[in-house]
Amino acid sequence: MKKLAVIGAGNVGKVIGYALKKKGYQITGAVCRTDDSGKKAADLLGCPFYRQPELAAREAEIVFLTTPDRVIEDVCVLIAARGGFRKGQVVLHTSGAHSSNILSPARQEGAYALSFHPLQTFPALEEGLRSLPGTFFAVEGDEESFAAARDLVDALEGKMIFIPTEMKELYHAAACMACNYLVSLMDMALQCFVLMGIPAEKAFEALSPLIYSTLHNIKEIGPKKALTGPIARGDFPTIRSHLAKMEALLPELVPVYKQLGLYTAGLAVRKGALNEAEEKEFKTLLQGGFQSGR
Ligand SMILES: NC(=O)c1ccc[n+]([C@@H]2O[C@H](COP(=O)([O-])OP(=O)(O)OC[C@H]3O[C@@H](n4cnc5c(N)ncnc54)[C@H](OP(=O)(O)O)[C@@H]3O)[C@@H](O)[C@H]2O)c1
């Protein structure tokens, strides 16, 4: 039975800790910033609650540092200074933004550093547990920790991809675009519908078949072939009319619309749907050639 510590038993720590406990891992201790949250997590994970992270870490073979990104390094420094790490231990964090290098204080104690990022969103326990099977974990760090990473991923019923340490920021930028910026794009589309008097829930229902079939097409045939619409068709007057209406009603959406339009024109050229002269015309329109008249 593998022993693991959950330092930072919030959304991710509780979901992963709970799922691993169900698969036979023993949790040596839960640590939070506040006592209330720590005690609740310890109840859930069936383990002691510690105020000092080094006490939970010392007992464990695998130490999860699942605190917010901004304190991972400080917590790692603290545990190392208090003798919580040891040779051969695997110390991991689940941050998408940081590489395993922020765990160097653990490395200096002979532990193996691993970044173990679930490409998933965990808003709360139930939703997190539901979405865990099939989740990809992006792994990077000391090779000696990869066997433990494989065991964890198997126990979580996930899948694993390796990424180069020096590309971690690019990896995270991609994940932000695929998740957070998709949310923002959907919010922009919903705002337009709401302005027409269609409530947001109804609007999403109406847009859903379009959204899901687009995602399906991207998966099946890739973004280039999946691209349709006025830019790919070279319909300049249509884009001009979108801009005019948005300038009048939702001007805050116009800069994003223009930037994405410019990117889309480039994609349409790669697709072979637009020639370079047409792309140039779109560029003039979208780079500020449009006059709002205001
Ligand atoms: N949530 C997601 O969707 C998601 C997805 C992928 C990766 N991640 C990554 O997973 C990590 C955890 O994210 P999360 O969403 O689970 O965060 P979270 O829900 O805010 O939980 C963070 C936990 O860390 C505790 N904590 C804060 N400062 C601490 C300290 N100095 N010492 C010990 N514990 C401390 C908090 O305690 P209190 O409860 O007492 O404040 C809380 O329990 C982050 O690296 C994040 O980037 C998150």
The ligand as an SDF file (V2000), in Angstrom:
LIG
                    3D

 48 52  0  0  0  0  0  0  0  0999 V2000
   -9.1190   23.3270   -9.6440 N   0  0  0  0  0  0  0  0  0  0  0  0
   -8.7620   23.0100  -10.8550 C   0  0  0  0  0  0  0  0  0  0  0  0
   -9.6170   22.9460  -11.7470 O   0  0  0  0  0  0  0  0  0  0  0  0
   -7.3400   22.6420  -11.1890 C   0  0  0  0  0  0  0  0  0  0  0  0
   -7.0960   21.9050  -12.3630 C   0  0  0  0  0  0  0  0  0  0  0  0
   -5.7950   21.5100  -12.6490 C   0  0  0  0  0  0  0  0  0  0  0  0
   -4.7610   21.8670  -11.7920 C   0  0  0  0  0  0  0  0  0  0  0  0
   -5.0070   22.6170  -10.6730 N   0  0  0  0  0  0  0  0  0  0  0  0
   -3.8560   22.9430   -9.7990 C   0  0  0  0  0  0  0  0  0  0  0  0
   -4.0000   22.2180   -8.5710 O   0  0  0  0  0  0  0  0  0  0  0  0
   -3.4610   23.0000   -7.4890 C   0  0  0  0  0  0  0  0  0  0  0  0
   -4.5380   23.1970   -6.4370 C   0  0  0  0  0  0  0  0  0  0  0  0
   -5.6200   23.9090   -7.0100 O   0  0  0  0  0  0  0  0  0  0  0  0
   -7.0730   23.8750   -6.3150 P   0  0  0  0  0  0  0  0  0  0  0  0
   -8.0140   24.4010   -7.3130 O   0  0  0  0  0  0  0  0  0  0  0  0
   -7.3060   22.5490   -5.6760 O   0  0  0  0  0  0  0  0  0  0  0  0
   -6.8740   24.9790   -5.1710 O   0  0  0  0  0  0  0  0  0  0  0  0
   -7.8230   25.2260   -3.9150 P   0  0  0  0  0  0  0  0  0  0  0  0
   -9.1450   24.5660   -4.0890 O   0  0  0  0  0  0  0  0  0  0  0  0
   -7.7720   26.6920   -3.6630 O   0  0  0  0  0  0  0  0  0  0  0  0
   -7.0740   24.4730   -2.7290 O   0  0  0  0  0  0  0  0  0  0  0  0
   -5.8410   24.8650   -2.2580 C   0  0  0  0  0  0  0  0  0  0  0  0
   -5.6300   24.2360   -0.8880 C   0  0  0  0  0  0  0  0  0  0  0  0
   -4.3440   24.6250   -0.4110 O   0  0  0  0  0  0  0  0  0  0  0  0
   -4.4760   25.0440    0.9330 C   0  0  0  0  0  0  0  0  0  0  0  0
   -3.3960   25.9780    1.2350 N   0  0  0  0  0  0  0  0  0  0  0  0
   -3.2790   27.2930    0.8750 C   0  0  0  0  0  0  0  0  0  0  0  0
   -2.1230   27.7980    1.3390 N   0  0  0  0  0  0  0  0  0  0  0  0
   -1.5100   26.7850    2.0230 C   0  0  0  0  0  0  0  0  0  0  0  0
   -0.3080   26.6730    2.7470 C   0  0  0  0  0  0  0  0  0  0  0  0
    0.5340   27.7150    2.8630 N   0  0  0  0  0  0  0  0  0  0  0  0
    0.0020   25.4820    3.3360 N   0  0  0  0  0  0  0  0  0  0  0  0
   -0.8290   24.4240    3.2120 C   0  0  0  0  0  0  0  0  0  0  0  0
   -1.9900   24.4570    2.5420 N   0  0  0  0  0  0  0  0  0  0  0  0
   -2.3250   25.6280    1.9430 C   0  0  0  0  0  0  0  0  0  0  0  0
   -5.8550   25.6570    1.0310 C   0  0  0  0  0  0  0  0  0  0  0  0
   -6.2730   25.6610    2.3720 O   0  0  0  0  0  0  0  0  0  0  0  0
   -7.6360   26.4150    2.8300 P   0  0  0  0  0  0  0  0  0  0  0  0
   -8.7500   25.5630    2.2790 O   0  0  0  0  0  0  0  0  0  0  0  0
   -7.5560   26.3800    4.3060 O   0  0  0  0  0  0  0  0  0  0  0  0
   -7.5640   27.7660    2.2100 O   0  0  0  0  0  0  0  0  0  0  0  0
   -6.6490   24.6910    0.1550 C   0  0  0  0  0  0  0  0  0  0  0  0
   -7.0460   23.5810    0.8900 O   0  0  0  0  0  0  0  0  0  0  0  0
   -2.9450   24.3030   -8.1130 C   0  0  0  0  0  0  0  0  0  0  0  0
   -1.5810   24.1380   -8.4070 O   0  0  0  0  0  0  0  0  0  0  0  0
   -3.7500   24.4110   -9.4050 C   0  0  0  0  0  0  0  0  0  0  0  0
   -3.0770   25.1620  -10.3980 O   0  0  0  0  0  0  0  0  0  0  0  0
   -6.2660   23.0120  -10.3470 C   0  0  0  0  0  0  0  0  0  0  0  0
  1  2  1  0
  2  3  2  0
  2  4  1  0
  4  5  1  0
  4 48  2  0
  5  6  2  0
  6  7  1  0
  7  8  2  0
  8  9  1  0
  8 48  1  0
  9 10  1  0
  9 46  1  0
 10 11  1  0
 11 12  1  0
 11 44  1  0
 12 13  1  0
 13 14  1  0
 14 15  2  0
 14 16  1  0
 14 17  1  0
 17 18  1  0
 18 19  2  0
 18 20  1  0
 18 21  1  0
 21 22  1  0
 22 23  1  0
 23 24  1  0
 23 42  1  0
 24 25  1  0
 25 26  1  0
 25 36  1  0
 26 27  1  0
 26 35  1  0
 27 28  2  0
 28 29  1  0
 29 30  1  0
 29 35  2  0
 30 31  1  0
 30 32  2  0
 32 33  1  0
 33 34  2  0
 34 35  1  0
 36 37  1  0
 36 42  1  0
 37 38  1  0
 38 39  2  0
 38 40  1  0
 38 41  1  0
 42 43  1  0
 44 45  1  0
 44 46  1  0
 46 47  1  0
M  CHG  2   8   1  16  -1
M  END
$$$$
